[in-house]
Amino acid sequence: GIWPVELLQDPRRQPRVLNTAGEFVRELLLGDHVEDFVVLPRGTELLDLSFQDSIPEDVRQCLQNCCSAHDFIARVLQRPEMLEKYR
């Protein structure tokens, strides 16, 4: 399902922005982040993760030659297994 908008607008539920890869890894390993939004801007770059490391193959296939989010969604809708997997 889709999250209630109230959760996204609740000031207590705003994302915690971390600045370094070390802070992010420490939070993942030791933090109490289960109900928090934790963001690492430029995270894939800071963690030295490639596009292939970060995005599943089926999603990468759907992204090929897309010009918009609409194109991507249209492709995902044609793949019921993805709808089930990522819902």
PyRosetta script that sets phi, psi and omega in degrees:
from pyrosetta import init, pose_from_sequence

init()
pose = pose_from_sequence("GIWPVELLQDPRRQPRVLNTAGEFVRELLLGDHVEDFVVLPRGTELLDLSFQDSIPEDVRQCLQNCCSAHDFIARVLQRPEMLEKYR")
pose.set_psi(1, 175.7)
pose.set_omega(1, 179.2)
pose.set_phi(2, -98.7)
pose.set_psi(2, 138.5)
pose.set_omega(2, 180.0)
pose.set_phi(3, -63.2)
pose.set_psi(3, 145.8)
pose.set_omega(3, 173.0)
pose.set_phi(4, -64.3)
pose.set_psi(4, 139.8)
pose.set_omega(4, -179.1)
pose.set_phi(5, -57.8)
pose.set_psi(5, -32.3)
pose.set_omega(5, -178.9)
pose.set_phi(6, -56.9)
pose.set_psi(6, -36.0)
pose.set_omega(6, 178.9)
pose.set_phi(7, -65.0)
pose.set_psi(7, -40.1)
pose.set_omega(7, -179.1)
pose.set_phi(8, -71.4)
pose.set_psi(8, -27.1)
pose.set_omega(8, -177.7)
pose.set_phi(9, -93.1)
pose.set_psi(9, -9.7)
pose.set_omega(9, -179.1)
pose.set_phi(10, -68.6)
pose.set_psi(10, 120.4)
pose.set_omega(10, -178.3)
pose.set_phi(11, -59.6)
pose.set_psi(11, -26.1)
pose.set_omega(11, 178.4)
pose.set_phi(12, -74.1)
pose.set_psi(12, -13.2)
pose.set_omega(12, -176.3)
pose.set_phi(13, -106.8)
pose.set_psi(13, 18.1)
pose.set_omega(13, -179.8)
pose.set_phi(14, -71.3)
pose.set_psi(14, 150.8)
pose.set_omega(14, -177.4)
pose.set_phi(15, -66.0)
pose.set_psi(15, 148.2)
pose.set_omega(15, 171.3)
pose.set_phi(16, -95.7)
pose.set_psi(16, 120.3)
pose.set_omega(16, -177.4)
pose.set_phi(17, -96.6)
pose.set_psi(17, 123.8)
pose.set_omega(17, 177.3)
pose.set_phi(18, -103.1)
pose.set_psi(18, 156.0)
pose.set_omega(18, -171.7)
pose.set_phi(19, -107.4)
pose.set_psi(19, -19.5)
pose.set_omega(19, -176.7)
pose.set_phi(20, -131.5)
pose.set_psi(20, 159.2)
pose.set_omega(20, 176.8)
pose.set_phi(21, -61.5)
pose.set_psi(21, -37.6)
pose.set_omega(21, 179.1)
pose.set_phi(22, -61.2)
pose.set_psi(22, -44.9)
pose.set_omega(22, 177.4)
pose.set_phi(23, -60.8)
pose.set_psi(23, -42.1)
pose.set_omega(23, -178.1)
pose.set_phi(24, -65.2)
pose.set_psi(24, -47.5)
pose.set_omega(24, 179.9)
pose.set_phi(25, -63.5)
pose.set_psi(25, -42.0)
pose.set_omega(25, 178.0)
pose.set_phi(26, -59.8)
pose.set_psi(26, -43.5)
pose.set_omega(26, 179.3)
pose.set_phi(27, -62.5)
pose.set_psi(27, -43.6)
pose.set_omega(27, 179.4)
pose.set_phi(28, -62.5)
pose.set_psi(28, -40.5)
pose.set_omega(28, -175.6)
pose.set_phi(29, -82.4)
pose.set_psi(29, -36.6)
pose.set_omega(29, -170.7)
pose.set_phi(30, -120.2)
pose.set_psi(30, -15.2)
pose.set_omega(30, -172.5)
pose.set_phi(31, -82.1)
pose.set_psi(31, 165.8)
pose.set_omega(31, 174.8)
pose.set_phi(32, -101.9)
pose.set_psi(32, 79.8)
pose.set_omega(32, -171.0)
pose.set_phi(33, -113.1)
pose.set_psi(33, 9.4)
pose.set_omega(33, -172.4)
pose.set_phi(34, -57.4)
pose.set_psi(34, -38.2)
pose.set_omega(34, -179.1)
pose.set_phi(35, -110.1)
pose.set_psi(35, 18.7)
pose.set_omega(35, -178.9)
pose.set_phi(36, -109.7)
pose.set_psi(36, 158.0)
pose.set_omega(36, 168.8)
pose.set_phi(37, -96.7)
pose.set_psi(37, 119.4)
pose.set_omega(37, 178.8)
pose.set_phi(38, -118.9)
pose.set_psi(38, 125.5)
pose.set_omega(38, -174.4)
pose.set_phi(39, -123.3)
pose.set_psi(39, 136.4)
pose.set_omega(39, 172.2)
pose.set_phi(40, -120.8)
pose.set_psi(40, 95.9)
pose.set_omega(40, 179.2)
pose.set_phi(41, -55.3)
pose.set_psi(41, 137.4)
pose.set_omega(41, -176.7)
pose.set_phi(42, 59.5)
pose.set_psi(42, 31.9)
pose.set_omega(42, -174.1)
pose.set_phi(43, -58.9)
pose.set_psi(43, -42.4)
pose.set_omega(43, -179.4)
pose.set_phi(44, -64.0)
pose.set_psi(44, -36.9)
pose.set_omega(44, 177.5)
pose.set_phi(45, -68.1)
pose.set_psi(45, -48.4)
pose.set_omega(45, -177.9)
pose.set_phi(46, -64.8)
pose.set_psi(46, -31.5)
pose.set_omega(46, 179.7)
pose.set_phi(47, -92.9)
pose.set_psi(47, 3.5)
pose.set_omega(47, 179.0)
pose.set_phi(48, 56.3)
pose.set_psi(48, 47.2)
pose.set_omega(48, 177.8)
pose.set_phi(49, -106.1)
pose.set_psi(49, 134.7)
pose.set_omega(49, 178.8)
pose.set_phi(50, -85.3)
pose.set_psi(50, 170.5)
pose.set_omega(50, 175.0)
pose.set_phi(51, -56.0)
pose.set_psi(51, -42.7)
pose.set_omega(51, -179.8)
pose.set_phi(52, -65.5)
pose.set_psi(52, -35.3)
pose.set_omega(52, 178.5)
pose.set_phi(53, -70.8)
pose.set_psi(53, -30.3)
pose.set_omega(53, -169.0)
pose.set_phi(54, -96.3)
pose.set_psi(54, -27.2)
pose.set_omega(54, -173.2)
pose.set_phi(55, -119.0)
pose.set_psi(55, 125.6)
pose.set_omega(55, 179.7)
pose.set_phi(56, -58.7)
pose.set_psi(56, 150.9)
pose.set_omega(56, -176.5)
pose.set_phi(57, -55.7)
pose.set_psi(57, -43.3)
pose.set_omega(57, -178.2)
pose.set_phi(58, -64.2)
pose.set_psi(58, -35.5)
pose.set_omega(58, 177.1)
pose.set_phi(59, -69.6)
pose.set_psi(59, -42.5)
pose.set_omega(59, 178.1)
pose.set_phi(60, -59.7)
pose.set_psi(60, -39.9)
pose.set_omega(60, 178.3)
pose.set_phi(61, -62.2)
pose.set_psi(61, -42.7)
pose.set_omega(61, 179.9)
pose.set_phi(62, -67.8)
pose.set_psi(62, -28.6)
pose.set_omega(62, -179.3)
pose.set_phi(63, -75.6)
pose.set_psi(63, -21.4)
pose.set_omega(63, -176.1)
pose.set_phi(64, -57.8)
pose.set_psi(64, 127.0)
pose.set_omega(64, 177.3)
pose.set_phi(65, 63.9)
pose.set_psi(65, 16.8)
pose.set_omega(65, 174.7)
pose.set_phi(66, -76.6)
pose.set_psi(66, 141.1)
pose.set_omega(66, 177.7)
pose.set_phi(67, -104.7)
pose.set_psi(67, -11.9)
pose.set_omega(67, -176.4)
pose.set_phi(68, -157.9)
pose.set_psi(68, 168.4)
pose.set_omega(68, 174.5)
pose.set_phi(69, -61.5)
pose.set_psi(69, -35.0)
pose.set_omega(69, 178.6)
pose.set_phi(70, -60.0)
pose.set_psi(70, -44.3)
pose.set_omega(70, 178.0)
pose.set_phi(71, -58.8)
pose.set_psi(71, -44.9)
pose.set_omega(71, -179.1)
pose.set_phi(72, -62.1)
pose.set_psi(72, -48.0)
pose.set_omega(72, -179.5)
pose.set_phi(73, -61.8)
pose.set_psi(73, -40.8)
pose.set_omega(73, 178.6)
pose.set_phi(74, -59.3)
pose.set_psi(74, -39.9)
pose.set_omega(74, 178.9)
pose.set_phi(75, -69.3)
pose.set_psi(75, -41.7)
pose.set_omega(75, 179.1)
pose.set_phi(76, -62.6)
pose.set_psi(76, -39.4)
pose.set_omega(76, -180.0)
pose.set_phi(77, -63.1)
pose.set_psi(77, -21.9)
pose.set_omega(77, 178.0)
pose.set_phi(78, -83.7)
pose.set_psi(78, -3.8)
pose.set_omega(78, -177.5)
pose.set_phi(79, -122.8)
pose.set_psi(79, 87.1)
pose.set_omega(79, -176.3)
pose.set_phi(80, -54.8)
pose.set_psi(80, -32.5)
pose.set_omega(80, 179.9)
pose.set_phi(81, -64.2)
pose.set_psi(81, -33.0)
pose.set_omega(81, 176.7)
pose.set_phi(82, -72.4)
pose.set_psi(82, -38.9)
pose.set_omega(82, 178.4)
pose.set_phi(83, -59.0)
pose.set_psi(83, -42.1)
pose.set_omega(83, 179.9)
pose.set_phi(84, -70.1)
pose.set_psi(84, -42.2)
pose.set_omega(84, -176.2)
pose.set_phi(85, -65.5)
pose.set_psi(85, -40.7)
pose.set_omega(85, -172.2)
pose.set_phi(86, -106.6)
pose.set_psi(86, 9.3)
pose.set_omega(86, -178.0)
pose.set_phi(87, -73.0)
pose.dump_pdb("model.pdb")
